[in-house]
Amino acid sequence: MTTESALVQWWAGLTDDQRQRAKAIALGPAPRPLAIDDLAASMILAGLPTSRTVWTGQPESLVEMLDEVAAFVRATTESA
Protein backbone atom coordinates (compact mmCIF):
# COMPACT_ATOMS: atom_id res chain seq x y z
CA MET A 1 0.00 0.00 0.00
CA THR A 2 1.41 3.34 -1.05
CA THR A 3 0.99 6.37 1.17
CA GLU A 4 -0.72 9.47 -0.16
CA SER A 5 2.32 11.53 0.79
CA ALA A 6 4.60 9.33 -1.36
CA LEU A 7 2.27 9.81 -4.32
CA VAL A 8 2.04 13.57 -3.77
CA GLN A 9 5.80 13.90 -3.43
CA TRP A 10 6.37 11.83 -6.58
CA TRP A 11 3.85 13.91 -8.55
CA ALA A 12 5.37 17.19 -7.37
CA GLY A 13 8.77 16.13 -8.69
CA LEU A 14 7.57 15.32 -12.22
CA THR A 15 8.12 17.57 -15.21
CA ASP A 16 5.11 18.66 -17.28
CA ASP A 17 6.09 16.11 -19.94
CA GLN A 18 6.28 13.32 -17.36
CA ARG A 19 2.88 14.31 -15.97
CA GLN A 20 1.34 14.16 -19.44
CA ARG A 21 2.84 10.72 -20.06
CA ALA A 22 1.71 9.50 -16.63
CA LYS A 23 -1.82 10.72 -17.35
CA ALA A 24 -1.90 8.98 -20.75
CA ILE A 25 -0.70 5.73 -19.17
CA ALA A 26 -3.11 6.00 -16.21
CA LEU A 27 -6.09 6.46 -18.51
CA GLY A 28 -5.32 3.21 -20.34
CA PRO A 29 -6.73 -0.15 -19.36
CA ALA A 30 -4.72 -2.48 -17.16
CA PRO A 31 -2.11 -3.63 -17.68
CA ARG A 32 -0.62 -0.17 -18.15
CA PRO A 33 2.81 -0.77 -19.67
CA LEU A 34 5.47 1.90 -19.82
CA ALA A 35 9.05 2.01 -20.98
CA ILE A 36 12.03 1.91 -18.68
CA ASP A 37 12.59 5.63 -18.93
CA ASP A 38 12.74 8.71 -16.72
CA LEU A 39 9.06 8.37 -15.72
CA ALA A 40 9.45 4.71 -14.74
CA ALA A 41 12.66 5.56 -12.90
CA SER A 42 10.88 8.33 -10.98
CA MET A 43 8.22 5.84 -9.81
CA ILE A 44 10.85 3.34 -8.68
CA LEU A 45 12.95 5.98 -6.91
CA ALA A 46 9.83 7.25 -5.11
CA GLY A 47 9.18 3.73 -3.84
CA LEU A 48 5.88 3.44 -5.72
CA PRO A 49 4.66 -0.04 -6.59
CA THR A 50 5.31 -1.25 -10.11
CA SER A 51 5.03 -4.61 -11.72
CA ARG A 52 7.36 -6.14 -14.22
CA THR A 53 5.26 -7.11 -17.20
CA VAL A 54 5.90 -9.96 -19.57
CA TRP A 55 8.35 -8.87 -22.21
CA THR A 56 6.70 -8.98 -25.63
CA GLY A 57 9.73 -7.81 -27.57
CA GLN A 58 8.65 -4.18 -27.24
CA PRO A 59 10.65 -2.01 -24.83
CA GLU A 60 7.51 -0.19 -23.65
CA SER A 61 6.22 -3.42 -22.09
CA LEU A 62 8.76 -3.66 -19.29
CA VAL A 63 7.08 -1.90 -16.34
CA GLU A 64 3.43 -1.59 -15.37
CA MET A 65 1.75 1.31 -13.57
CA LEU A 66 -0.45 -0.36 -10.97
CA ASP A 67 -4.05 0.55 -10.15
CA GLU A 68 -3.41 2.65 -7.04
CA VAL A 69 -0.90 4.88 -8.85
CA ALA A 70 -3.16 5.18 -11.89
CA ALA A 71 -6.13 6.12 -9.67
CA PHE A 72 -4.04 8.84 -8.01
CA VAL A 73 -2.90 10.23 -11.38
CA ARG A 74 -6.46 10.25 -12.73
CA ALA A 75 -7.83 11.96 -9.61
CA THR A 76 -5.03 14.53 -9.61
CA THR A 77 -5.39 15.42 -13.28
CA GLU A 78 -9.20 15.51 -13.17
CA SER A 79 -9.18 18.00 -10.29
CA ALA A 80 -6.60 20.27 -11.98
BALOBA-1460 file (C-alpha; in Angstrom, 3 decimals):
// residues 80
<rec num="1" residu="m" x="0.000" y="0.000" z="0.000"/>
<rec num="2" residu="t" x="1.415" y="3.344" z="-1.049"/>
<rec num="3" residu="t" x="0.986" y="6.370" z="1.168"/>
<rec num="4" residu="e" x="-0.722" y="9.473" z="-0.163"/>
<rec num="5" residu="s" x="2.324" y="11.534" z="0.787"/>
<rec num="6" residu="a" x="4.601" y="9.329" z="-1.356"/>
<rec num="7" residu="l" x="2.272" y="9.807" z="-4.315"/>
<rec num="8" residu="v" x="2.037" y="13.569" z="-3.774"/>
<rec num="9" residu="q" x="5.801" y="13.897" z="-3.431"/>
<rec num="10" residu="w" x="6.374" y="11.832" z="-6.583"/>
<rec num="11" residu="w" x="3.850" y="13.906" z="-8.549"/>
<rec num="12" residu="a" x="5.367" y="17.186" z="-7.374"/>
<rec num="13" residu="g" x="8.772" y="16.133" z="-8.690"/>
<rec num="14" residu="l" x="7.567" y="15.324" z="-12.217"/>
<rec num="15" residu="t" x="8.116" y="17.571" z="-15.212"/>
<rec num="16" residu="d" x="5.113" y="18.659" z="-17.281"/>
<rec num="17" residu="d" x="6.092" y="16.108" z="-19.937"/>
<rec num="18" residu="q" x="6.285" y="13.317" z="-17.360"/>
<rec num="19" residu="r" x="2.877" y="14.311" z="-15.973"/>
<rec num="20" residu="q" x="1.340" y="14.162" z="-19.439"/>
<rec num="21" residu="r" x="2.845" y="10.720" z="-20.057"/>
<rec num="22" residu="a" x="1.710" y="9.501" z="-16.630"/>
<rec num="23" residu="k" x="-1.820" y="10.720" z="-17.355"/>
<rec num="24" residu="a" x="-1.897" y="8.977" z="-20.748"/>
<rec num="25" residu="i" x="-0.701" y="5.732" z="-19.168"/>
<rec num="26" residu="a" x="-3.106" y="6.003" z="-16.212"/>
<rec num="27" residu="l" x="-6.085" y="6.455" z="-18.515"/>
<rec num="28" residu="g" x="-5.325" y="3.212" z="-20.340"/>
<rec num="29" residu="p" x="-6.734" y="-0.145" z="-19.359"/>
<rec num="30" residu="a" x="-4.716" y="-2.477" z="-17.157"/>
<rec num="31" residu="p" x="-2.106" y="-3.631" z="-17.680"/>
<rec num="32" residu="r" x="-0.617" y="-0.167" z="-18.150"/>
<rec num="33" residu="p" x="2.814" y="-0.765" z="-19.670"/>
<rec num="34" residu="l" x="5.471" y="1.904" z="-19.823"/>
<rec num="35" residu="a" x="9.049" y="2.008" z="-20.979"/>
<rec num="36" residu="i" x="12.029" y="1.908" z="-18.676"/>
<rec num="37" residu="d" x="12.595" y="5.633" z="-18.928"/>
<rec num="38" residu="d" x="12.738" y="8.711" z="-16.720"/>
<rec num="39" residu="l" x="9.064" y="8.365" z="-15.725"/>
<rec num="40" residu="a" x="9.445" y="4.715" z="-14.741"/>
<rec num="41" residu="a" x="12.659" y="5.564" z="-12.904"/>
<rec num="42" residu="s" x="10.879" y="8.325" z="-10.975"/>
<rec num="43" residu="m" x="8.223" y="5.845" z="-9.808"/>
<rec num="44" residu="i" x="10.849" y="3.342" z="-8.677"/>
<rec num="45" residu="l" x="12.954" y="5.980" z="-6.905"/>
<rec num="46" residu="a" x="9.833" y="7.253" z="-5.107"/>
<rec num="47" residu="g" x="9.182" y="3.729" z="-3.840"/>
<rec num="48" residu="l" x="5.877" y="3.440" z="-5.720"/>
<rec num="49" residu="p" x="4.655" y="-0.038" z="-6.589"/>
<rec num="50" residu="t" x="5.313" y="-1.251" z="-10.109"/>
<rec num="51" residu="s" x="5.025" y="-4.612" z="-11.723"/>
<rec num="52" residu="r" x="7.364" y="-6.144" z="-14.222"/>
<rec num="53" residu="t" x="5.256" y="-7.112" z="-17.198"/>
<rec num="54" residu="v" x="5.903" y="-9.961" z="-19.566"/>
<rec num="55" residu="w" x="8.352" y="-8.872" z="-22.205"/>
<rec num="56" residu="t" x="6.698" y="-8.977" z="-25.627"/>
<rec num="57" residu="g" x="9.727" y="-7.813" z="-27.567"/>
<rec num="58" residu="q" x="8.650" y="-4.182" z="-27.243"/>
<rec num="59" residu="p" x="10.646" y="-2.014" z="-24.833"/>
<rec num="60" residu="e" x="7.509" y="-0.189" z="-23.646"/>
<rec num="61" residu="s" x="6.224" y="-3.425" z="-22.095"/>
<rec num="62" residu="l" x="8.760" y="-3.655" z="-19.294"/>
<rec num="63" residu="v" x="7.083" y="-1.904" z="-16.337"/>
<rec num="64" residu="e" x="3.429" y="-1.593" z="-15.372"/>
<rec num="65" residu="m" x="1.751" y="1.308" z="-13.570"/>
<rec num="66" residu="l" x="-0.452" y="-0.361" z="-10.967"/>
<rec num="67" residu="d" x="-4.051" y="0.545" z="-10.150"/>
<rec num="68" residu="e" x="-3.413" y="2.655" z="-7.041"/>
<rec num="69" residu="v" x="-0.896" y="4.884" z="-8.846"/>
<rec num="70" residu="a" x="-3.163" y="5.176" z="-11.890"/>
<rec num="71" residu="a" x="-6.126" y="6.121" z="-9.670"/>
<rec num="72" residu="f" x="-4.045" y="8.843" z="-8.006"/>
<rec num="73" residu="v" x="-2.899" y="10.233" z="-11.381"/>
<rec num="74" residu="r" x="-6.461" y="10.248" z="-12.727"/>
<rec num="75" residu="a" x="-7.826" y="11.958" z="-9.608"/>
<rec num="76" residu="t" x="-5.033" y="14.534" z="-9.609"/>
<rec num="77" residu="t" x="-5.395" y="15.415" z="-13.284"/>
<rec num="78" residu="e" x="-9.197" y="15.508" z="-13.166"/>
<rec num="79" residu="s" x="-9.177" y="17.996" z="-10.289"/>
<rec num="80" residu="a" x="-6.604" y="20.267" z="-11.981"/>
